[in-house]
Amino acid sequence: MSEHDNDPLGFNRRDFLRGGSLATVMTMLGGVELLAQTNAAPGGETASQKPKVKVGVIGLWTRGREIVNTLALLEQADVAAICDTYPAALKRAASAAPNATQTEDYKTILANKDIPAVIIATPTATHKEIALAALKAGKDVYCEAPLANTIEDARVIALAAKASKLHVFQAGLQMRADPLRIFLLPFVRSGQLGKMAEARAQWHKKTSWRSSSPNPEREKALNWRLDKAISLGLVGEVGIHAIDQAGWYLGSPPTAITGFGSITFWNDGREVPDTVQLVLEFPNGIRMLYDATLANSFDGDYEMLYGSDAAMMMRESKAWMFKEVDSPAFGWEVYASKTQFYKETGIALVADASKAKPATPQPTPGQDTPLANTPLYYALQNFLANSVAFKTTTDDYKASYGADDLDGLADQLSKVARKPAADYLEGFQSVVTAVKANEAIASGKRIELKPEWYELK
């Protein structure tokens, strides 16, 4: 068997150790990908030289406003239109996008040929209608995760995105665009943590998830996440990101899920549990434990991977590796900064930041705000960059070969180098896991996941 067999990254622990210099080792730890994620523009361009993208944001409740506020930090973003059926939401979002056209009908944005890209942040059950219409209108589409609240609807969206070869489609699994997560991937895939034992993640936040309105119909619409008929609950609306990340790092979707859920605190007539736990089974006997609650905020949210040589924690856009006393030394650790965390000393895993070569980060617009340099920030940044890359390639191709050869254009676009982001397939597969996890929570039973469920056809 080749040493690269069953290794999706094409390198393993032996490759990792083969690099003799610190520079070589750090490159194998993800330096190449990290350079592509910096805020510096390609080809020596300054940020102000980057072409702007006119974008419309559809859905302006909590997540939509966070998206609009984050776009305000990106110099490449030109928020040209915002949309919500709730006038109060439009008014709140307008402060971060004062020049944007306001509308209560998303179709006016899709009809505007000057707006090439849209971001969908409406309630999950409404994604299908809007996403399909946006793709049909020829827009680049960023659709928040989960793509849909049913596997069937997610499949329809993903197949439409797959067929739309002339445009960008990005699922809102933001961690897949985060430079930190990309940087950490080789630590896991090359065996730096040793033999993988388990994964764990949690999300704790004391909040009701309930919004009030003097209009009963409006209040019901605002609280769609508490309606079990259309909501995937905590696992779909929150846990989907950590669970997708675990499958990404472990190189496989889960094979079975056992779930538990209950309403432990918010006894206000809701139908969706305010506290859930999951046991997700992965190949090779690895399990992931996930829990989330709306009843308590202690210890916040984070993700962990445990191996026989080290554990790795990802928390608040930072990461640390905690080595076992009997783990082998690789040499690069002496150059890395170390910080105290609870009772352990962890090696800070930071791209291009070591004692041997001090980091010189590029200034980022709005970097003093909590929204700068978050996974969402990078996901939106990469969406805009990919939209520009597609437009530039399309314009160049049509100028050279005319506008009629769409097959040739599609082939050319398939070769465009894209910034890292979740695509339609990953978006679809994450919905499969979330839906089945939610079913396991509702039943309190173990559900075996069939590989064919994850196939897009």
C-alpha positions as CSV (number, residue, x, y, z in Angstrom):
1,M,0.0,0.0,0.0
2,S,1.3,3.5,-0.9
3,E,2.0,5.8,2.0
4,H,-0.5,8.2,0.4
5,D,-3.3,5.7,0.2
6,N,-6.5,6.8,1.8
7,D,-4.9,10.2,2.5
8,P,-7.1,12.9,0.9
9,L,-4.5,15.6,1.3
10,G,-1.8,13.6,-0.4
11,F,0.7,13.7,2.5
12,N,1.1,12.0,5.9
13,R,3.1,11.9,9.1
14,R,6.2,10.7,7.3
15,D,6.0,13.6,4.8
16,F,5.5,16.0,7.7
17,L,8.7,14.9,9.4
18,R,10.7,14.8,6.2
19,G,10.9,18.6,6.0
20,G,14.2,19.6,7.5
21,S,13.9,23.3,8.1
22,L,11.4,25.3,10.1
23,A,10.2,27.0,6.9
24,T,9.6,23.7,5.2
25,V,7.7,22.3,8.2
26,M,5.6,25.5,8.6
27,T,4.8,25.3,4.9
28,M,3.6,21.8,5.3
29,L,1.5,23.0,8.2
30,G,-0.6,25.0,5.8
31,G,1.5,28.1,5.0
32,V,0.7,27.9,1.3
33,E,-3.0,28.0,1.9
34,L,-2.6,30.7,4.5
35,L,-0.8,33.1,2.1
36,A,-3.8,32.9,-0.2
37,Q,-6.0,34.0,2.7
38,T,-4.3,37.2,3.7
39,N,-5.9,40.5,3.1
40,A,-3.3,41.5,0.6
41,A,-4.7,41.8,-2.9
42,P,-3.2,39.5,-5.6
43,G,-0.6,41.0,-8.0
44,G,0.4,43.8,-5.7
45,E,-3.0,45.5,-5.8
46,T,-4.0,47.5,-2.8
47,A,-7.3,47.0,-1.1
48,S,-8.7,50.2,-2.7
49,Q,-7.8,48.8,-6.2
50,K,-9.9,45.7,-5.8
51,P,-13.1,45.9,-7.9
52,K,-16.2,46.3,-5.7
53,V,-19.1,43.9,-6.0
54,K,-22.7,45.2,-5.8
55,V,-24.5,42.8,-3.5
56,G,-28.0,42.4,-2.3
57,V,-28.8,41.0,1.2
58,I,-32.1,39.2,1.5
59,G,-33.3,38.7,5.1
60,L,-32.3,41.1,7.8
61,W,-33.1,39.6,11.1
62,T,-30.3,38.7,13.6
63,R,-28.1,36.9,11.1
64,G,-28.9,39.2,8.2
65,R,-27.9,42.3,10.2
66,E,-24.7,40.5,11.2
67,I,-24.0,39.9,7.6
68,V,-24.7,43.5,6.6
69,N,-22.5,44.8,9.5
70,T,-19.7,42.4,8.4
71,L,-19.9,43.5,4.7
72,A,-19.5,47.1,5.9
73,L,-15.9,46.1,6.9
74,L,-15.1,44.6,3.5
75,E,-13.8,47.2,1.0
76,Q,-14.8,45.0,-1.8
77,A,-18.4,45.0,-0.8
78,D,-20.9,47.5,-2.1
79,V,-24.2,46.7,-0.4
80,A,-26.5,48.0,-3.1
81,A,-29.8,46.6,-1.8
82,I,-31.3,45.2,1.4
83,C,-34.6,43.3,1.7
84,D,-36.9,42.1,4.4
85,T,-40.7,41.8,4.7
86,Y,-40.5,43.3,8.2
87,P,-40.1,47.1,8.0
88,A,-38.5,47.3,11.4
89,A,-35.7,44.9,10.2
90,L,-35.1,47.1,7.2
91,K,-34.8,50.2,9.3
92,R,-32.3,48.5,11.7
93,A,-30.1,47.2,8.9
94,A,-30.1,50.5,7.0
95,S,-27.6,52.2,9.5
96,A,-24.9,49.8,8.3
97,A,-25.9,50.2,4.6
98,P,-27.0,53.8,4.3
99,N,-26.7,53.8,0.5
100,A,-28.6,50.6,-0.1
101,T,-32.0,50.5,-1.8
102,Q,-34.6,49.1,0.6
103,T,-37.3,46.7,-0.5
104,E,-39.7,44.3,1.0
105,D,-39.8,42.1,-2.2
106,Y,-36.6,40.2,-3.0
107,K,-37.7,39.9,-6.6
108,T,-36.8,43.5,-7.2
109,I,-33.2,42.7,-6.3
110,L,-33.1,39.7,-8.6
111,A,-34.5,41.9,-11.4
112,N,-31.8,44.5,-11.0
113,K,-29.1,43.6,-13.5
114,D,-26.6,45.9,-11.8
115,I,-26.5,43.6,-8.8
116,P,-24.6,40.4,-9.7
117,A,-24.6,38.8,-6.2
118,V,-27.1,38.1,-3.5
119,I,-26.8,36.8,0.1
120,I,-29.8,34.8,1.4
121,A,-30.3,35.0,5.2
122,T,-34.0,34.4,5.5
123,P,-35.7,31.7,7.6
124,T,-34.3,28.3,6.5
125,A,-37.6,27.0,5.1
126,T,-37.7,29.9,2.6
127,H,-34.2,29.4,1.2
128,K,-35.4,27.1,-1.6
129,E,-37.7,29.5,-3.3
130,I,-35.3,32.4,-3.2
131,A,-32.1,30.5,-4.0
132,L,-33.8,28.9,-7.1
133,A,-35.1,32.2,-8.3
134,A,-31.6,33.9,-7.8
135,L,-29.8,31.1,-9.7
136,K,-32.4,31.4,-12.5
137,A,-31.8,35.2,-12.6
138,G,-28.1,34.6,-13.1
139,K,-26.9,35.8,-9.7
140,D,-23.9,34.6,-7.7
141,V,-25.5,33.2,-4.6
142,Y,-24.4,32.9,-1.0
143,C,-27.0,30.9,0.9
144,E,-26.8,30.7,4.7
145,A,-26.6,27.2,6.3
146,P,-28.5,25.1,6.5
147,L,-29.5,25.3,2.9
148,A,-32.9,24.0,3.7
149,N,-34.9,22.3,6.5
150,T,-35.5,19.1,4.5
151,I,-33.1,16.9,2.6
152,E,-35.4,17.0,-0.5
153,D,-35.3,20.9,-0.6
154,A,-31.5,20.9,0.0
155,R,-31.1,18.5,-2.9
156,V,-33.1,20.7,-5.3
157,I,-31.0,23.7,-4.4
158,A,-27.7,21.8,-4.7
159,L,-28.7,20.4,-8.1
160,A,-29.7,23.8,-9.4
161,A,-26.4,25.2,-8.1
162,K,-24.5,22.4,-9.8
163,A,-26.3,23.1,-13.1
164,S,-25.5,26.8,-12.8
165,K,-21.9,26.5,-14.1
166,L,-21.6,30.2,-15.0
167,H,-22.1,31.5,-11.5
168,V,-20.7,31.2,-8.0
169,F,-22.7,29.3,-5.4
170,Q,-21.5,29.2,-1.8
171,A,-23.1,27.5,1.2
172,G,-22.8,29.4,4.5
173,L,-20.6,26.8,6.2
174,Q,-18.3,29.6,7.2
175,M,-15.6,27.6,8.9
176,R,-14.5,26.2,5.5
177,A,-13.4,29.6,4.5
178,D,-11.6,30.5,7.8
179,P,-7.8,30.7,7.3
180,L,-7.3,29.4,10.8
181,R,-9.3,26.2,10.1
182,I,-7.6,25.8,6.8
183,F,-4.2,26.2,8.6
184,L,-5.1,23.6,11.1
185,L,-6.3,21.0,8.7
186,P,-2.8,19.5,8.0
187,F,-2.2,19.1,11.8
188,V,-5.0,16.6,11.8
189,R,-4.5,15.0,8.4
190,S,-0.8,14.5,8.9
191,G,-1.1,12.8,12.3
192,Q,0.3,15.6,14.4
193,L,-2.3,14.8,17.1
194,G,-1.4,11.1,16.9
195,K,-4.1,8.4,16.6
196,M,-7.4,10.1,16.7
197,A,-9.6,9.2,19.6
198,E,-12.6,11.5,19.7
199,A,-14.0,14.9,18.9
200,R,-16.1,17.2,21.0
201,A,-17.9,20.5,20.5
202,Q,-20.4,22.7,22.4
203,W,-22.5,25.8,22.1
204,H,-23.8,27.4,25.4
205,K,-25.7,30.6,25.3
206,K,-28.4,31.7,27.7
207,T,-31.0,33.3,25.3
208,S,-34.6,32.5,24.6
209,W,-34.4,32.5,20.8
210,R,-37.8,34.2,21.1
211,S,-38.7,37.6,19.6
212,S,-41.7,39.7,20.5
213,S,-44.1,41.7,18.3
214,P,-47.5,43.3,18.9
215,N,-48.7,41.5,15.8
216,P,-49.4,37.8,16.6
217,E,-48.9,36.8,13.0
218,R,-45.6,38.7,12.8
219,E,-44.5,37.2,16.1
220,K,-45.1,33.7,14.8
221,A,-43.0,34.4,11.7
222,L,-40.2,35.9,13.7
223,N,-40.0,32.8,15.9
224,W,-39.8,30.2,13.2
225,R,-36.9,28.6,14.9
226,L,-39.2,27.4,17.7
227,D,-41.6,25.7,15.3
228,K,-40.6,22.1,14.9
229,A,-42.5,21.8,11.6
230,I,-40.0,24.1,9.8
231,S,-37.0,24.3,12.2
232,L,-34.0,22.0,12.6
233,G,-33.5,23.4,16.0
234,L,-30.2,23.8,17.7
235,V,-28.4,21.1,15.8
236,G,-29.4,22.6,12.4
237,E,-29.2,26.3,13.1
238,V,-26.1,26.2,15.3
239,G,-24.5,22.8,15.5
240,I,-24.3,22.2,11.8
241,H,-21.1,24.3,11.6
242,A,-19.2,22.3,14.2
243,I,-20.5,19.0,13.0
244,D,-19.5,19.8,9.4
245,Q,-16.1,20.8,10.6
246,A,-15.6,17.5,12.3
247,G,-16.5,15.6,9.2
248,W,-14.2,17.8,7.2
249,Y,-11.2,17.2,9.5
250,L,-11.9,13.5,9.9
251,G,-12.4,13.1,6.1
252,S,-15.9,11.4,6.3
253,P,-19.5,12.2,7.2
254,P,-20.8,10.3,10.3
255,T,-22.1,6.8,10.0
256,A,-24.6,6.9,12.8
257,I,-26.1,9.4,15.2
258,T,-27.8,9.1,18.6
259,G,-29.6,12.2,20.0
260,F,-31.3,13.6,23.0
261,G,-33.3,16.8,23.5
262,S,-35.5,18.4,26.1
263,I,-37.0,21.7,27.1
264,T,-35.2,22.3,30.4
265,F,-35.7,26.0,31.0
266,W,-37.8,27.9,28.4
267,N,-41.2,26.4,29.2
268,D,-43.0,29.0,27.1
269,G,-45.0,26.8,24.7
270,R,-42.2,26.1,22.3
271,E,-41.9,22.9,20.4
272,V,-38.1,22.8,19.9
273,P,-35.7,21.6,22.6
274,D,-33.7,24.3,24.4
275,T,-31.0,21.7,25.3
276,V,-29.6,18.9,23.0
277,Q,-26.9,16.3,23.1
278,L,-25.6,14.2,20.2
279,V,-23.2,11.2,19.8
280,L,-22.0,11.1,16.2
281,E,-20.2,8.0,15.1
282,F,-17.4,8.3,12.5
283,P,-15.3,5.5,10.8
284,N,-12.5,3.8,12.8
285,G,-14.4,4.0,16.1
286,I,-14.2,7.7,16.5
287,R,-17.1,9.5,18.1
288,M,-18.0,13.2,18.4
289,L,-19.9,14.5,21.4
290,Y,-21.9,17.6,20.8
291,D,-24.1,19.6,23.2
292,A,-25.9,22.9,23.0
293,T,-28.1,24.7,25.4
294,L,-30.1,28.0,25.5
295,A,-30.3,27.7,29.3
296,N,-26.7,28.5,30.4
297,S,-23.8,30.4,29.0
298,F,-20.9,28.9,30.9
299,D,-17.9,28.0,28.9
300,G,-19.4,29.4,25.7
301,D,-18.6,27.6,22.5
302,Y,-15.6,25.7,21.1
303,E,-14.5,22.6,19.3
304,M,-12.0,19.9,20.4
305,L,-10.1,17.1,18.7
306,Y,-8.4,14.5,20.9
307,G,-5.5,12.3,19.6
308,S,-3.0,10.0,21.4
309,D,-0.2,12.6,21.1
310,A,-2.1,15.9,21.5
311,A,-5.5,17.7,21.8
312,M,-6.4,20.7,19.7
313,M,-8.9,23.4,20.8
314,M,-10.5,25.9,18.5
315,R,-12.1,28.8,20.3
316,E,-13.0,32.4,19.5
317,S,-11.1,32.4,16.2
318,K,-8.0,31.0,18.0
319,A,-6.5,27.6,18.4
320,W,-4.1,25.8,20.8
321,M,-2.5,22.4,20.8
322,F,-2.0,20.6,24.1
323,K,0.7,17.9,23.8
324,E,0.9,14.7,25.9
325,V,4.0,14.2,27.9
326,D,4.9,11.1,26.0
327,S,4.3,12.5,22.5
328,P,7.2,12.8,20.1
329,A,8.9,16.1,19.5
330,F,8.9,17.4,16.0
331,G,11.2,20.3,16.4
332,W,9.0,23.2,15.3
333,E,7.4,23.5,18.8
334,V,10.3,25.3,20.3
335,Y,9.6,28.2,17.9
336,A,5.9,28.5,18.7
337,S,4.5,30.8,21.3
338,K,3.0,29.1,24.4
339,T,0.1,30.3,26.5
340,Q,-1.5,29.2,29.8
341,F,-5.1,27.9,29.4
342,Y,-6.8,26.7,32.5
343,K,-4.4,24.1,34.0
344,E,-2.5,23.4,30.7
345,T,0.1,25.2,28.7
346,G,-0.9,25.2,25.0
347,I,1.0,25.8,21.9
348,A,-0.7,28.6,20.0
349,L,-1.4,27.6,16.5
350,V,-1.2,30.8,14.5
351,A,-0.5,31.1,10.8
352,D,2.9,32.7,10.1
353,A,3.4,33.6,13.8
354,S,6.4,32.0,15.6
355,K,9.3,33.2,17.7
356,A,11.6,32.5,14.8
357,K,9.7,34.8,12.5
358,P,7.4,37.3,14.2
359,A,4.1,37.8,12.6
360,T,3.5,41.0,10.6
361,P,-0.2,41.0,10.0
362,Q,-1.7,43.3,7.4
363,P,-4.0,46.0,8.8
364,T,-7.7,45.1,8.3
365,P,-10.5,47.7,7.9
366,G,-12.5,47.7,11.1
367,Q,-10.1,45.2,12.8
368,D,-11.0,46.7,16.2
369,T,-14.5,45.4,15.9
370,P,-15.6,42.0,17.0
371,L,-16.9,41.2,13.5
372,A,-13.5,41.6,11.8
373,N,-11.6,38.4,11.0
374,T,-14.3,36.1,12.1
375,P,-15.2,32.9,10.0
376,L,-18.2,34.9,8.6
377,Y,-15.9,37.7,7.6
378,Y,-13.6,35.4,5.6
379,A,-16.6,33.5,4.1
380,L,-18.1,36.7,2.8
381,Q,-14.7,38.0,1.7
382,N,-14.1,34.8,-0.3
383,F,-17.5,34.9,-1.8
384,L,-16.9,38.4,-3.1
385,A,-13.4,37.5,-4.4
386,N,-14.8,34.4,-6.2
387,S,-17.6,36.6,-7.7
388,V,-15.0,39.0,-9.1
389,A,-12.9,36.2,-10.5
390,F,-15.9,34.7,-12.3
391,K,-17.0,38.1,-13.7
392,T,-13.5,38.9,-14.9
393,T,-13.1,35.6,-16.6
394,T,-16.5,35.8,-18.1
395,D,-15.9,39.3,-19.5
396,D,-12.5,38.3,-20.9
397,Y,-13.9,35.2,-22.5
398,K,-16.8,37.0,-24.2
399,A,-14.5,39.7,-25.4
400,S,-12.3,37.1,-27.1
401,Y,-14.8,34.5,-28.2
402,G,-18.2,36.1,-28.2
403,A,-21.2,35.6,-25.9
404,D,-22.7,32.5,-27.6
405,D,-20.2,29.8,-26.6
406,L,-21.6,29.1,-23.2
407,D,-20.1,25.6,-23.0
408,G,-16.7,27.0,-23.6
409,L,-17.2,29.7,-21.0
410,A,-18.4,27.1,-18.5
411,D,-15.2,25.1,-19.2
412,Q,-13.1,28.2,-18.7
413,L,-14.8,29.1,-15.4
414,S,-14.3,25.5,-14.1
415,K,-10.5,26.3,-14.3
416,V,-10.7,29.5,-12.3
417,A,-8.8,29.3,-9.0
418,R,-11.2,30.0,-6.2
419,K,-10.8,31.1,-2.7
420,P,-11.7,28.4,-0.2
421,A,-15.5,28.1,0.5
422,A,-18.2,25.5,1.1
423,D,-19.9,24.5,-2.2
424,Y,-23.3,23.1,-3.0
425,L,-22.3,19.5,-2.3
426,E,-20.9,20.3,1.1
427,G,-24.0,22.4,1.8
428,F,-26.3,19.5,0.8
429,Q,-24.4,16.9,2.8
430,S,-24.4,19.0,5.9
431,V,-28.2,19.2,5.7
432,V,-28.4,15.4,5.5
433,T,-26.5,15.1,8.7
434,A,-28.5,17.9,10.4
435,V,-31.9,16.5,9.4
436,K,-31.0,13.0,10.6
437,A,-29.5,14.5,13.8
438,N,-32.7,16.4,14.5
439,E,-34.7,13.2,13.9
440,A,-32.4,11.4,16.4
441,I,-33.0,14.1,19.0
442,A,-36.7,13.9,18.5
443,S,-36.8,10.2,18.9
444,G,-34.0,9.7,21.4
445,K,-32.8,6.8,19.2
446,R,-29.7,5.8,17.2
447,I,-30.0,6.4,13.4
448,E,-27.6,4.7,11.0
449,L,-26.7,6.9,8.1
450,K,-26.5,5.3,4.7
451,P,-23.7,6.5,2.4
452,E,-26.1,6.9,-0.5
453,W,-28.0,9.6,1.4
454,Y,-24.9,11.9,0.9
455,E,-24.8,11.4,-2.9
456,L,-26.2,14.2,-4.9
457,K,-28.3,12.8,-7.7
